[in-house]
Amino acid sequence: MRFLVMVKATKESEAGAMPDPEVMAAMGKFNKELVEAGVMLAAEGIKPSSEGMRVRFSGDTRTVIDGPFAETKELVAGFWLWQVKSREEAIYWAKRCPSPSLGESEIELRPLWSMEELALVLTPEQMERRAKLGFAVEK
């Protein structure tokens, strides 16, 4: 199973503050454990929403909305992509994670759709196209 693990934004991360060196050191150690366990597929920090934008869809109309975005608790400041055997294993790793900030913080775990699940709604041609485009195929 793959999980997208999102580090929720804080007032500090939205202000563009770089993470505390102590937090970065703890995260570096944790990330090393994830890599050594074969869990981490990817990880990145995300710049504040003031540097981002959203595209709103309404029928054929596309509207670009520049950040910043008001509701900090709905924003993401970083992410991991994990490969685990189960929901319980994802929770195990999440509980081992050091706090992403010095104050209160939160991470959200969301499972990704598997190829087997997508095969229930995609045609064989669509599945073949996904494979040709380089989408990850689960083993």
The first five atom37 places (N, CA, C, CB, O) and aatype in JSON, in Angstrom:
{
  "aatype": [12, 1, 13, 10, 19, 12, 19, 11, 0, 16, 11, 6, 15, 6, 0, 7, 0, 12, 14, 3, 14, 6, 19, 12, 0, 0, 12, 7, 11, 13, 2, 11, 6, 10, 19, 6, 0, 7, 19, 12, 10, 0, 0, 6, 7, 9, 11, 14, 15, 15, 6, 7, 12, 1, 19, 1, 13, 15, 7, 3, 16, 1, 16, 19, 9, 3, 7, 14, 13, 0, 6, 16, 11, 6, 10, 19, 0, 7, 13, 17, 10, 17, 5, 19, 11, 15, 1, 6, 6, 0, 9, 18, 17, 0, 11, 1, 4, 14, 15, 14, 15, 10, 7, 6, 15, 6, 9, 6, 10, 1, 14, 10, 17, 15, 12, 6, 6, 10, 0, 10, 19, 10, 16, 14, 6, 5, 12, 6, 1, 1, 0, 11, 10, 7, 13, 0, 19, 6, 11],
  "atom_mask": [
    [1, 1, 1, 1, 1],
    [1, 1, 1, 1, 1],
    [1, 1, 1, 1, 1],
    [1, 1, 1, 1, 1],
    [1, 1, 1, 1, 1],
    [1, 1, 1, 1, 1],
    [1, 1, 1, 1, 1],
    [1, 1, 1, 1, 1],
    [1, 1, 1, 1, 1],
    [1, 1, 1, 1, 1],
    [1, 1, 1, 1, 1],
    [1, 1, 1, 1, 1],
    [1, 1, 1, 1, 1],
    [1, 1, 1, 1, 1],
    [1, 1, 1, 1, 1],
    [1, 1, 1, 0, 1],
    [1, 1, 1, 1, 1],
    [1, 1, 1, 1, 1],
    [1, 1, 1, 1, 1],
    [1, 1, 1, 1, 1],
    [1, 1, 1, 1, 1],
    [1, 1, 1, 1, 1],
    [1, 1, 1, 1, 1],
    [1, 1, 1, 1, 1],
    [1, 1, 1, 1, 1],
    [1, 1, 1, 1, 1],
    [1, 1, 1, 1, 1],
    [1, 1, 1, 0, 1],
    [1, 1, 1, 1, 1],
    [1, 1, 1, 1, 1],
    [1, 1, 1, 1, 1],
    [1, 1, 1, 1, 1],
    [1, 1, 1, 1, 1],
    [1, 1, 1, 1, 1],
    [1, 1, 1, 1, 1],
    [1, 1, 1, 1, 1],
    [1, 1, 1, 1, 1],
    [1, 1, 1, 0, 1],
    [1, 1, 1, 1, 1],
    [1, 1, 1, 1, 1],
    [1, 1, 1, 1, 1],
    [1, 1, 1, 1, 1],
    [1, 1, 1, 1, 1],
    [1, 1, 1, 1, 1],
    [1, 1, 1, 0, 1],
    [1, 1, 1, 1, 1],
    [1, 1, 1, 1, 1],
    [1, 1, 1, 1, 1],
    [1, 1, 1, 1, 1],
    [1, 1, 1, 1, 1],
    [1, 1, 1, 1, 1],
    [1, 1, 1, 0, 1],
    [1, 1, 1, 1, 1],
    [1, 1, 1, 1, 1],
    [1, 1, 1, 1, 1],
    [1, 1, 1, 1, 1],
    [1, 1, 1, 1, 1],
    [1, 1, 1, 1, 1],
    [1, 1, 1, 0, 1],
    [1, 1, 1, 1, 1],
    [1, 1, 1, 1, 1],
    [1, 1, 1, 1, 1],
    [1, 1, 1, 1, 1],
    [1, 1, 1, 1, 1],
    [1, 1, 1, 1, 1],
    [1, 1, 1, 1, 1],
    [1, 1, 1, 0, 1],
    [1, 1, 1, 1, 1],
    [1, 1, 1, 1, 1],
    [1, 1, 1, 1, 1],
    [1, 1, 1, 1, 1],
    [1, 1, 1, 1, 1],
    [1, 1, 1, 1, 1],
    [1, 1, 1, 1, 1],
    [1, 1, 1, 1, 1],
    [1, 1, 1, 1, 1],
    [1, 1, 1, 1, 1],
    [1, 1, 1, 0, 1],
    [1, 1, 1, 1, 1],
    [1, 1, 1, 1, 1],
    [1, 1, 1, 1, 1],
    [1, 1, 1, 1, 1],
    [1, 1, 1, 1, 1],
    [1, 1, 1, 1, 1],
    [1, 1, 1, 1, 1],
    [1, 1, 1, 1, 1],
    [1, 1, 1, 1, 1],
    [1, 1, 1, 1, 1],
    [1, 1, 1, 1, 1],
    [1, 1, 1, 1, 1],
    [1, 1, 1, 1, 1],
    [1, 1, 1, 1, 1],
    [1, 1, 1, 1, 1],
    [1, 1, 1, 1, 1],
    [1, 1, 1, 1, 1],
    [1, 1, 1, 1, 1],
    [1, 1, 1, 1, 1],
    [1, 1, 1, 1, 1],
    [1, 1, 1, 1, 1],
    [1, 1, 1, 1, 1],
    [1, 1, 1, 1, 1],
    [1, 1, 1, 1, 1],
    [1, 1, 1, 0, 1],
    [1, 1, 1, 1, 1],
    [1, 1, 1, 1, 1],
    [1, 1, 1, 1, 1],
    [1, 1, 1, 1, 1],
    [1, 1, 1, 1, 1],
    [1, 1, 1, 1, 1],
    [1, 1, 1, 1, 1],
    [1, 1, 1, 1, 1],
    [1, 1, 1, 1, 1],
    [1, 1, 1, 1, 1],
    [1, 1, 1, 1, 1],
    [1, 1, 1, 1, 1],
    [1, 1, 1, 1, 1],
    [1, 1, 1, 1, 1],
    [1, 1, 1, 1, 1],
    [1, 1, 1, 1, 1],
    [1, 1, 1, 1, 1],
    [1, 1, 1, 1, 1],
    [1, 1, 1, 1, 1],
    [1, 1, 1, 1, 1],
    [1, 1, 1, 1, 1],
    [1, 1, 1, 1, 1],
    [1, 1, 1, 1, 1],
    [1, 1, 1, 1, 1],
    [1, 1, 1, 1, 1],
    [1, 1, 1, 1, 1],
    [1, 1, 1, 1, 1],
    [1, 1, 1, 1, 1],
    [1, 1, 1, 1, 1],
    [1, 1, 1, 1, 1],
    [1, 1, 1, 0, 1],
    [1, 1, 1, 1, 1],
    [1, 1, 1, 1, 1],
    [1, 1, 1, 1, 1],
    [1, 1, 1, 1, 1],
    [1, 1, 1, 1, 1]
  ],
  "atom_positions": [
    [[0.84, -1.18, 0.0], [0.0, 0.0, 0.0], [0.88, 1.25, 0.0], [-0.95, 0.0, 1.22], [1.92, 1.3, 0.67]],
    [[0.45, 2.22, -0.75], [1.16, 3.5, -0.73], [0.3, 4.53, -0.01], [1.51, 3.99, -2.18], [-0.93, 4.55, -0.16]],
    [[0.96, 5.37, 0.77], [0.29, 6.44, 1.51], [0.95, 7.77, 1.19], [0.31, 6.17, 3.02], [2.18, 7.86, 1.14]],
    [[0.14, 8.78, 1.0], [0.63, 10.15, 0.96], [0.5, 10.66, 2.38], [-0.16, 11.06, -0.09], [-0.6, 10.68, 2.94]],
    [[1.62, 11.06, 2.96], [1.65, 11.56, 4.34], [1.95, 13.04, 4.27], [2.72, 10.79, 5.23], [3.03, 13.45, 3.84]],
    [[0.97, 13.85, 4.7], [1.08, 15.3, 4.55], [1.35, 15.97, 5.89], [-0.2, 15.88, 3.92], [0.66, 15.72, 6.88]],
    [[2.36, 16.83, 5.9], [2.65, 17.65, 7.08], [1.8, 18.9, 6.93], [4.2, 18.0, 7.2], [1.95, 19.66, 5.97]],
    [[0.91, 19.12, 7.88], [0.02, 20.27, 7.81], [0.8, 21.56, 8.08], [-1.14, 20.12, 8.82], [1.74, 21.59, 8.88]],
    [[0.39, 22.6, 7.39], [1.04, 23.91, 7.55], [0.74, 24.5, 8.92], [0.58, 24.87, 6.44], [-0.26, 24.17, 9.56]],
    [[1.62, 25.38, 9.34], [1.44, 26.15, 10.58], [1.55, 27.63, 10.23], [2.49, 25.75, 11.68], [1.9, 27.98, 9.1]],
    [[1.26, 28.48, 11.18], [1.42, 29.93, 10.94], [2.88, 30.24, 10.57], [1.0, 30.75, 12.2], [3.14, 31.1, 9.73]],
    [[3.81, 29.53, 11.2], [5.23, 29.76, 10.94], [5.62, 29.32, 9.52], [6.08, 29.01, 11.98], [6.32, 30.04, 8.81]],
    [[5.16, 28.13, 9.12], [5.52, 27.65, 7.78], [4.87, 28.53, 6.71], [5.1, 26.18, 7.59], [5.46, 28.75, 5.65]],
    [[3.67, 29.01, 6.97], [2.99, 29.89, 6.01], [3.65, 31.27, 5.95], [1.51, 30.04, 6.38], [3.53, 31.97, 4.94]],
    [[4.34, 31.65, 7.02], [5.07, 32.92, 7.02], [6.41, 32.78, 6.3], [5.3, 33.41, 8.47], [7.13, 33.77, 6.12]],
    [[6.75, 31.56, 5.88], [8.0, 31.34, 5.15], [9.18, 31.04, 6.05], [0.0, 0.0, 0.0], [10.32, 30.99, 5.58]],
    [[8.92, 30.83, 7.33], [10.01, 30.54, 8.26], [10.61, 29.17, 7.96], [9.52, 30.6, 9.73], [9.88, 28.2, 7.75]],
    [[11.9, 29.1, 7.94], [12.57, 27.81, 7.75], [12.39, 26.99, 9.03], [14.1, 28.0, 7.4], [12.31, 27.56, 10.12]],
    [[12.33, 25.67, 8.91], [12.17, 24.83, 10.1], [13.32, 25.02, 11.07], [12.05, 23.36, 9.71], [14.44, 25.33, 10.67]],
    [[13.04, 24.82, 12.33], [14.04, 24.89, 13.39], [15.12, 23.84, 13.13], [13.38, 24.67, 14.79], [14.81, 22.71, 12.75]],
    [[16.42, 24.2, 13.32], [17.51, 23.24, 13.08], [17.36, 21.94, 13.88], [18.84, 23.88, 13.42], [17.7, 20.87, 13.39]],
    [[16.84, 22.04, 15.1], [16.63, 20.86, 15.93], [15.57, 19.94, 15.31], [16.21, 21.28, 17.36], [15.72, 18.72, 15.3]],
    [[14.51, 20.54, 14.8], [13.46, 19.77, 14.13], [14.02, 19.13, 12.86], [12.25, 20.68, 13.78], [13.73, 17.97, 12.58]],
    [[14.82, 19.88, 12.1], [15.4, 19.35, 10.87], [16.32, 18.16, 11.16], [16.18, 20.45, 10.13], [16.34, 17.18, 10.41]],
    [[17.09, 18.24, 12.24], [17.99, 17.14, 12.61], [17.17, 15.89, 12.97], [18.9, 17.54, 13.8], [17.51, 14.78, 12.55]],
    [[16.12, 16.07, 13.74], [15.26, 14.94, 14.13], [14.58, 14.34, 12.9], [14.2, 15.38, 15.16], [14.48, 13.12, 12.78]],
    [[14.13, 15.19, 12.0], [13.49, 14.71, 10.77], [14.49, 13.97, 9.88], [12.87, 15.88, 9.99], [14.15, 12.96, 9.26]],
    [[15.72, 14.47, 9.83], [16.76, 13.8, 9.04], [17.0, 12.38, 9.54], [0.0, 0.0, 0.0], [17.13, 11.44, 8.75]],
    [[17.05, 12.24, 10.85], [17.24, 10.92, 11.46], [16.05, 10.01, 11.14], [17.44, 11.04, 12.99], [16.23, 8.85, 10.78]],
    [[14.84, 10.55, 11.28], [13.63, 9.78, 10.99], [13.59, 9.37, 9.51], [12.37, 10.6, 11.35], [13.27, 8.23, 9.19]],
    [[13.91, 10.31, 8.63], [13.91, 10.01, 7.2], [14.9, 8.89, 6.87], [14.25, 11.27, 6.38], [14.62, 8.04, 6.03]],
    [[16.05, 8.91, 7.53], [17.05, 7.85, 7.32], [16.46, 6.49, 7.71], [18.34, 8.14, 8.15], [16.68, 5.5, 7.01]],
    [[15.73, 6.45, 8.83], [15.08, 5.2, 9.26], [14.05, 4.73, 8.23], [14.41, 5.4, 10.63], [13.96, 3.54, 7.93]],
    [[13.27, 5.69, 7.68], [12.28, 5.34, 6.67], [12.95, 4.75, 5.43], [11.45, 6.58, 6.29], [12.47, 3.76, 4.88]],
    [[14.04, 5.36, 5.0], [14.77, 4.88, 3.82], [15.34, 3.49, 4.09], [15.9, 5.86, 3.43], [15.2, 2.58, 3.28]],
    [[15.99, 3.33, 5.24], [16.6, 2.04, 5.58], [15.56, 0.93, 5.69], [17.38, 2.15, 6.88], [15.87, -0.23, 5.42]],
    [[14.34, 1.27, 6.1], [13.26, 0.29, 6.22], [12.56, 0.04, 4.88], [12.23, 0.75, 7.26], [11.69, -0.82, 4.78]],
    [[12.94, 0.8, 3.86], [12.31, 0.63, 2.55], [10.92, 1.22, 2.47], [0.0, 0.0, 0.0], [10.13, 0.84, 1.6]],
    [[10.6, 2.14, 3.37], [9.26, 2.74, 3.43], [9.16, 3.99, 2.57], [8.89, 3.07, 4.88], [8.18, 4.17, 1.85]],
    [[10.16, 4.87, 2.63], [10.08, 6.15, 1.94], [10.33, 6.01, 0.44], [11.08, 7.13, 2.54], [11.35, 5.46, 0.01]],
    [[9.38, 6.53, -0.34], [9.53, 6.59, -1.79], [9.91, 8.0, -2.22], [8.23, 6.16, -2.48], [10.64, 8.18, -3.2]],
    [[9.42, 9.02, -1.49], [9.72, 10.42, -1.8], [9.38, 11.27, -0.58], [8.92, 10.9, -3.06], [8.6, 10.87, 0.28]],
    [[9.98, 12.46, -0.53], [9.68, 13.42, 0.53], [10.15, 14.8, 0.09], [10.35, 13.01, 1.88], [11.21, 14.93, -0.52]],
    [[9.37, 15.81, 0.39], [9.74, 17.19, 0.06], [9.04, 18.15, 1.01], [9.37, 17.52, -1.4], [7.97, 17.85, 1.54]],
    [[9.67, 19.29, 1.23], [9.02, 20.4, 1.91], [8.35, 21.27, 0.84], [0.0, 0.0, 0.0], [8.79, 21.3, -0.31]],
    [[7.3, 21.96, 1.23], [6.55, 22.78, 0.28], [6.61, 24.24, 0.74], [5.07, 22.3, 0.16], [6.42, 24.53, 1.92]],
    [[6.88, 25.13, -0.19], [6.95, 26.56, 0.14], [5.56, 27.06, 0.55], [7.48, 27.37, -1.08], [4.56, 26.4, 0.29]],
    [[5.5, 28.23, 1.2], [4.21, 28.75, 1.68], [3.23, 29.02, 0.54], [4.44, 30.02, 2.47], [3.62, 29.2, -0.61]],
    [[1.95, 29.05, 0.89], [0.9, 29.24, -0.11], [0.99, 30.61, -0.79], [-0.47, 29.08, 0.52], [0.41, 30.8, -1.85]],
    [[1.71, 31.55, -0.19], [1.89, 32.86, -0.82], [2.65, 32.73, -2.14], [2.64, 33.82, 0.12], [2.58, 33.62, -2.99]],
    [[3.38, 31.63, -2.31], [4.11, 31.39, -3.55], [3.37, 30.44, -4.49], [5.49, 30.82, -3.23], [3.87, 30.08, -5.56]],
    [[2.17, 30.03, -4.08], [1.41, 29.08, -4.87], [0.21, 29.69, -5.55], [0.0, 0.0, 0.0], [-0.05, 30.89, -5.46]],
    [[-0.51, 28.84, -6.22], [-1.73, 29.25, -6.89], [-2.66, 28.05, -6.98], [-1.44, 29.85, -8.31], [-2.22, 26.9, -6.84]],
    [[-3.93, 28.32, -7.22], [-4.92, 27.28, -7.44], [-5.59, 27.55, -8.77], [-5.96, 27.21, -6.28], [-5.67, 28.7, -9.21]],
    [[-6.07, 26.51, -9.4], [-6.86, 26.67, -10.62], [-8.26, 26.15, -10.3], [-6.22, 25.91, -11.85], [-8.44, 24.98, -9.98]],
    [[-9.24, 27.02, -10.4], [-10.64, 26.66, -10.14], [-11.3, 26.3, -11.47], [-11.42, 27.83, -9.43], [-11.17, 27.02, -12.46]],
    [[-12.01, 25.17, -11.48], [-12.69, 24.68, -12.67], [-14.19, 24.9, -12.51], [-12.38, 23.17, -12.91], [-14.77, 24.57, -11.47]],
    [[-14.8, 25.46, -13.52], [-16.25, 25.64, -13.57], [-16.66, 25.44, -15.02], [-16.69, 27.06, -13.01], [-16.57, 26.36, -15.84]],
    [[-17.12, 24.23, -15.33], [-17.42, 23.92, -16.73], [-16.16, 24.04, -17.55], [0.0, 0.0, 0.0], [-15.15, 23.42, -17.24]],
    [[-16.21, 24.85, -18.63], [-15.05, 25.06, -19.49], [-14.16, 26.21, -19.02], [-15.51, 25.33, -20.9], [-13.13, 26.48, -19.63]],
    [[-14.55, 26.9, -17.95], [-13.81, 28.06, -17.47], [-12.75, 27.64, -16.45], [-14.76, 29.09, -16.84], [-13.01, 26.81, -15.57]],
    [[-11.56, 28.21, -16.58], [-10.46, 27.98, -15.64], [-10.05, 29.33, -15.08], [-9.24, 27.25, -16.33], [-9.76, 30.26, -15.83]],
    [[-10.03, 29.44, -13.76], [-9.65, 30.68, -13.1], [-8.45, 30.43, -12.2], [-10.84, 31.26, -12.29], [-8.48, 29.52, -11.37]],
    [[-7.4, 31.23, -12.36], [-6.21, 31.1, -11.53], [-6.36, 32.01, -10.32], [-4.92, 31.46, -12.34], [-6.67, 33.19, -10.45]],
    [[-6.15, 31.43, -9.15], [-6.25, 32.17, -7.89], [-4.87, 32.13, -7.25], [-7.36, 31.55, -6.92], [-4.37, 31.06, -6.91]],
    [[-4.25, 33.29, -7.08], [-2.93, 33.36, -6.46], [-3.04, 33.29, -4.95], [-2.21, 34.64, -6.88], [-3.99, 33.8, -4.36]],
    [[-2.04, 32.64, -4.31], [-1.96, 32.61, -2.86], [-1.55, 33.96, -2.34], [0.0, 0.0, 0.0], [-1.22, 34.84, -3.14]],
    [[-1.56, 34.18, -1.06], [-1.73, 33.17, -0.01], [-3.19, 32.78, 0.17], [-1.16, 33.68, 1.3], [-4.1, 33.5, -0.23]],
    [[-3.38, 31.62, 0.8], [-4.7, 31.12, 1.08], [-4.95, 31.22, 2.58], [-4.87, 29.65, 0.58], [-4.07, 30.94, 3.39]],
    [[-6.15, 31.63, 2.92], [-6.45, 32.05, 4.29], [-6.41, 30.93, 5.33], [-7.79, 32.67, 4.32], [-5.87, 31.14, 6.42]],
    [[-6.94, 29.78, 5.05], [-7.15, 28.76, 6.07], [-5.92, 27.86, 6.23], [-8.37, 27.9, 5.73], [-5.78, 26.87, 5.52]],
    [[-5.02, 28.22, 7.16], [-3.77, 27.5, 7.36], [-4.0, 26.02, 7.64], [-2.99, 28.12, 8.49], [-3.24, 25.18, 7.15]],
    [[-5.01, 25.68, 8.42], [-5.2, 24.28, 8.8], [-5.55, 23.38, 7.62], [-6.29, 24.18, 9.84], [-5.5, 22.16, 7.74]],
    [[-5.9, 23.97, 6.49], [-6.2, 23.19, 5.29], [-5.01, 23.08, 4.34], [-7.38, 23.8, 4.56], [-5.13, 22.45, 3.29]],
    [[-3.89, 23.66, 4.69], [-2.72, 23.7, 3.8], [-1.68, 22.67, 4.18], [-2.1, 25.09, 3.81], [-1.67, 22.17, 5.31]],
    [[-0.81, 22.35, 3.24], [0.23, 21.35, 3.44], [1.6, 22.04, 3.35], [0.12, 20.2, 2.38], [1.83, 22.87, 2.47]],
    [[2.5, 21.68, 4.26], [3.84, 22.28, 4.29], [4.91, 21.3, 3.81], [4.17, 22.75, 5.69], [6.05, 21.7, 3.55]],
    [[4.57, 20.04, 3.69], [5.51, 19.04, 3.23], [4.82, 17.7, 3.09], [0.0, 0.0, 0.0], [3.67, 17.54, 3.51]],
    [[5.53, 16.73, 2.49], [4.9, 15.42, 2.32], [5.95, 14.33, 2.23], [4.03, 15.41, 1.07], [7.13, 14.58, 1.95]],
    [[5.49, 13.11, 2.48], [6.23, 11.89, 2.2], [5.33, 11.03, 1.32], [6.64, 11.14, 3.53], [4.11, 11.16, 1.34]],
    [[5.94, 10.16, 0.57], [5.23, 9.08, -0.1], [5.82, 7.81, 0.47], [5.35, 9.16, -1.68], [7.0, 7.53, 0.3]],
    [[4.97, 7.04, 1.14], [5.43, 5.82, 1.82], [4.86, 4.58, 1.14], [5.03, 5.84, 3.29], [3.74, 4.59, 0.64]],
    [[5.65, 3.51, 1.14], [5.2, 2.18, 0.7], [5.22, 1.3, 1.94], [6.13, 1.59, -0.45], [6.28, 1.02, 2.51]],
    [[4.04, 0.87, 2.36], [3.92, 0.04, 3.56], [3.02, -1.16, 3.26], [3.34, 0.86, 4.75], [2.37, -1.22, 2.22]],
    [[3.0, -2.11, 4.18], [2.18, -3.31, 3.99], [0.72, -3.11, 4.39], [2.76, -4.47, 4.78], [-0.17, -3.81, 3.9]],
    [[0.48, -2.13, 5.29], [-0.88, -1.99, 5.81], [-1.1, -0.59, 6.38], [-1.15, -3.04, 6.88], [-0.17, 0.19, 6.57]],
    [[-2.35, -0.3, 6.64], [-2.75, 0.95, 7.32], [-2.06, 1.03, 8.68], [-4.3, 1.03, 7.49], [-1.57, 2.08, 9.09]],
    [[-2.02, -0.11, 9.36], [-1.41, -0.16, 10.7], [0.08, 0.18, 10.65], [-1.61, -1.54, 11.31], [0.59, 0.85, 11.54]],
    [[0.77, -0.28, 9.6], [2.19, 0.05, 9.48], [2.38, 1.54, 9.21], [2.84, -0.77, 8.36], [3.32, 2.14, 9.74]],
    [[1.5, 2.13, 8.41], [1.57, 3.58, 8.16], [1.39, 4.34, 9.47], [0.49, 4.02, 7.13], [2.11, 5.31, 9.73]],
    [[0.44, 3.91, 10.27], [0.2, 4.56, 11.57], [1.4, 4.37, 12.49], [-1.09, 4.0, 12.24], [1.78, 5.29, 13.21]],
    [[1.99, 3.18, 12.48], [3.19, 2.92, 13.28], [4.28, 3.94, 12.97], [3.71, 1.49, 13.02], [4.85, 4.55, 13.88]],
    [[4.56, 4.14, 11.67], [5.61, 5.09, 11.28], [5.21, 6.52, 11.63], [5.92, 4.98, 9.79], [6.04, 7.3, 12.08]],
    [[3.95, 6.86, 11.42], [3.5, 8.22, 11.73], [3.67, 8.53, 13.21], [2.02, 8.41, 11.32], [4.04, 9.65, 13.58]],
    [[3.4, 7.57, 14.06], [3.55, 7.77, 15.51], [5.01, 7.92, 15.92], [2.92, 6.61, 16.28], [5.31, 8.54, 16.94]],
    [[5.93, 7.36, 15.13], [7.37, 7.48, 15.42], [7.94, 8.8, 14.94], [8.12, 6.34, 14.78], [9.05, 9.18, 15.32]],
    [[7.2, 9.5, 14.09], [7.68, 10.75, 13.5], [7.92, 11.81, 14.57], [6.67, 11.26, 12.46], [7.08, 11.97, 15.46]],
    [[9.03, 12.52, 14.5], [9.21, 13.65, 15.4], [8.2, 14.75, 15.05], [10.67, 14.2, 15.32], [7.74, 14.81, 13.91]],
    [[7.86, 15.57, 15.99], [6.93, 16.67, 15.71], [7.51, 17.55, 14.61], [6.63, 17.5, 17.0], [8.66, 17.99, 14.72]],
    [[6.73, 17.83, 13.55], [7.24, 18.65, 12.44], [7.52, 20.11, 12.79], [6.27, 18.61, 11.33], [8.15, 20.82, 12.01]],
    [[7.07, 20.56, 13.95], [7.38, 21.93, 14.37], [7.54, 21.97, 15.88], [6.26, 22.92, 13.91], [7.21, 21.0, 16.57]],
    [[8.04, 23.09, 16.39], [8.24, 23.2, 17.84], [6.92, 23.32, 18.59], [9.12, 24.4, 18.15], [6.81, 22.89, 19.74]],
    [[5.91, 23.9, 17.94], [4.58, 24.01, 18.56], [3.74, 22.8, 18.2], [0.0, 0.0, 0.0], [4.27, 21.74, 17.88]],
    [[2.41, 22.98, 18.27], [1.52, 21.91, 17.86], [1.62, 21.69, 16.36], [0.07, 22.22, 18.26], [1.77, 22.65, 15.6]],
    [[1.54, 20.44, 15.95], [1.57, 20.14, 14.53], [0.74, 18.89, 14.27], [3.03, 19.96, 14.02], [0.32, 18.18, 15.19]],
    [[0.53, 18.63, 12.99], [-0.3, 17.5, 12.62], [0.15, 16.96, 11.27], [-1.8, 17.9, 12.57], [0.56, 17.72, 10.39]],
    [[0.08, 15.63, 11.12], [0.29, 15.04, 9.81], [-0.97, 14.25, 9.45], [1.57, 14.13, 9.79], [-1.67, 13.73, 10.32]],
    [[-1.24, 14.18, 8.16], [-2.41, 13.46, 7.66], [-1.93, 12.34, 6.75], [-3.39, 14.43, 6.9], [-1.05, 12.55, 5.92]],
    [[-2.5, 11.16, 6.9], [-2.15, 10.0, 6.09], [-3.32, 9.65, 5.2], [-1.75, 8.79, 6.98], [-4.45, 9.49, 5.67]],
    [[-3.06, 9.54, 3.89], [-4.12, 9.2, 2.94], [-3.61, 8.09, 2.02], [-4.56, 10.45, 2.11], [-2.58, 8.24, 1.35]],
    [[-4.34, 6.96, 1.97], [-3.93, 5.89, 1.06], [-4.16, 6.31, -0.39], [-4.71, 4.59, 1.37], [-5.08, 7.06, -0.7]],
    [[-3.27, 5.81, -1.26], [-3.41, 6.07, -2.69], [-4.16, 4.9, -3.33], [-2.02, 6.27, -3.37], [-4.12, 3.77, -2.83]],
    [[-4.83, 5.19, -4.43], [-5.53, 4.13, -5.17], [-4.49, 3.17, -5.73], [-6.4, 4.72, -6.32], [-3.47, 3.59, -6.26]],
    [[-4.75, 1.87, -5.6], [-3.86, 0.86, -6.17], [-4.23, 0.62, -7.63], [-3.92, -0.47, -5.36], [-5.33, 0.97, -8.07]],
    [[-3.3, 0.03, -8.37], [-3.57, -0.31, -9.77], [-4.73, -1.31, -9.85], [-2.31, -0.9, -10.44], [-5.54, -1.25, -10.78]],
    [[-4.82, -2.22, -8.88], [-5.91, -3.19, -8.87], [-7.26, -2.48, -8.72], [-5.72, -4.21, -7.73], [-8.23, -2.86, -9.37]],
    [[-7.32, -1.47, -7.86], [-8.56, -0.73, -7.68], [-8.91, 0.07, -8.93], [-8.45, 0.21, -6.47], [-10.07, 0.12, -9.33]],
    [[-7.91, 0.69, -9.54], [-8.15, 1.46, -10.76], [-8.58, 0.57, -11.91], [-6.9, 2.24, -11.15], [-9.36, 0.99, -12.78]],
    [[-8.08, -0.67, -11.93], [-8.43, -1.6, -13.01], [-9.93, -1.89, -13.03], [-7.65, -2.9, -12.86], [-10.46, -2.32, -14.05]],
    [[-10.61, -1.66, -11.91], [-12.06, -1.88, -11.86], [-12.84, -0.82, -12.63], [-12.53, -1.9, -10.41], [-13.98, -1.06, -13.02]],
    [[-12.23, 0.35, -12.86], [-12.95, 1.44, -13.55], [-12.3, 1.89, -14.84], [-13.08, 2.61, -12.63], [-12.94, 2.58, -15.64]],
    [[-11.04, 1.53, -15.07], [-10.36, 1.93, -16.3], [-10.42, 0.82, -17.33], [-8.89, 2.3, -16.01], [-10.42, -0.36, -16.98]],
    [[-10.47, 1.19, -18.59], [-10.44, 0.21, -19.66], [-9.02, -0.33, -19.79], [-10.93, 0.83, -21.0], [-8.08, 0.3, -19.3]],
    [[-8.85, -1.48, -20.44], [-7.49, -1.99, -20.67], [-6.62, -0.98, -21.42], [-7.54, -3.31, -21.46], [-5.43, -0.87, -21.15]],
    [[-7.22, -0.23, -22.35], [-6.46, 0.78, -23.09], [-5.97, 1.89, -22.16], [-7.32, 1.39, -24.21], [-4.83, 2.35, -22.27]],
    [[-6.83, 2.31, -21.24], [-6.43, 3.34, -20.29], [-5.33, 2.83, -19.36], [-7.65, 3.81, -19.46], [-4.41, 3.57, -19.02]],
    [[-5.42, 1.59, -18.95], [-4.39, 1.01, -18.09], [-3.06, 0.94, -18.84], [-4.81, -0.41, -17.6], [-2.0, 1.24, -18.28]],
    [[-3.11, 0.54, -20.12], [-1.9, 0.48, -20.94], [-1.28, 1.86, -21.11], [-2.21, -0.12, -22.31], [-0.06, 2.01, -21.04]],
    [[-2.13, 2.87, -21.32], [-1.64, 4.25, -21.46], [-0.96, 4.72, -20.18], [-2.8, 5.2, -21.83], [0.08, 5.36, -20.23]],
    [[-1.57, 4.39, -19.03], [-0.96, 4.75, -17.74], [0.44, 4.14, -17.63], [-1.85, 4.29, -16.56], [1.39, 4.8, -17.21]],
    [[0.55, 2.87, -18.0], [1.84, 2.18, -17.92], [2.86, 2.84, -18.85], [1.69, 0.68, -18.26], [4.01, 3.01, -18.46]],
    [[2.46, 3.2, -20.05], [3.37, 3.82, -21.01], [3.81, 5.21, -20.54], [2.71, 3.92, -22.37], [4.92, 5.64, -20.85]],
    [[2.94, 5.9, -19.82], [3.29, 7.23, -19.33], [4.22, 7.18, -18.12], [2.03, 7.99, -18.97], [4.67, 8.22, -17.64]],
    [[4.49, 6.0, -17.63], [5.45, 5.87, -16.54], [4.85, 5.87, -15.15], [0.0, 0.0, 0.0], [5.57, 6.06, -14.17]],
    [[3.53, 5.67, -15.04], [2.94, 5.59, -13.71], [3.5, 4.38, -13.0], [1.39, 5.53, -13.79], [3.75, 3.35, -13.62]],
    [[3.71, 4.5, -11.7], [4.25, 3.4, -10.91], [3.28, 2.23, -10.93], [4.55, 3.85, -9.46], [2.08, 2.4, -10.73]],
    [[3.81, 1.06, -11.16], [3.0, -0.15, -11.11], [3.39, -0.89, -9.84], [3.22, -1.05, -12.39], [4.56, -1.2, -9.61]],
    [[2.37, -1.16, -9.02], [2.65, -1.85, -7.76], [3.01, -3.3, -8.02], [1.44, -1.76, -6.81], [2.48, -3.93, -8.94]],
    [[3.9, -3.82, -7.22], [4.32, -5.22, -7.38], [3.46, -6.11, -6.51], [5.81, -5.4, -7.03], [3.65, -7.32, -6.5]]
  ]
}
